[in-house]
Amino acid sequence: MDHDTVRVPWSVVPDYRCFGCSPHNPSGLRLSFTRRGDGLEAAVRLGREFESYPGVVHGGLIGVVCDEVMGNLIVLARGVPAFTVSMRTRYLTPLLVDGDYVCRATVSEGGDATIAAAAEIVDADGQLCATATATYRPFALGDVRHQLTLSDDDVARLSDALSHPNTLSPNGVHP
């Protein structure tokens, strides 16, 4: 991990398997995140295993990428995990297999009940390819403990990681 890579709180769980960001999931996207002045971003390059039409990335994966960057920004900026409540994705142009793209996310000021976020995917030339907006519902680990497959030690590690301040402000802007 280079010095600009943001460490997500989930990384304290030795074998977490997040499809979007875990290095332990051989079938996953293995996204890593870097700070961007107004939020968080991830470089994206998807191969043929994520193909829909020949040479085109499946649209569902584009939504997954946006959701992953927005969701991790919320965890980092607000110090609380959140479930996706709704998401709307707009596709402006197909993403091509093995193309280089960047997904950028920002989070809006919001209340305690829900948090709004937005993401965009741009190609190597900076052309906008897709956008997404989503609403998330924050949760306390203790409230959803029955839904998570984490050991008590992993919950304690994750709770500790979430309780430490980070360098992202509540709206995702790097101070």
Helices and strands as residue ranges (DSSP letters): E 5-6, G 9-12, E 33-36, E 39-44, G 48-50, H 59-78, E 82-91, E 101-107, E 115-123, E 128-138, G 141-147, H 152-163
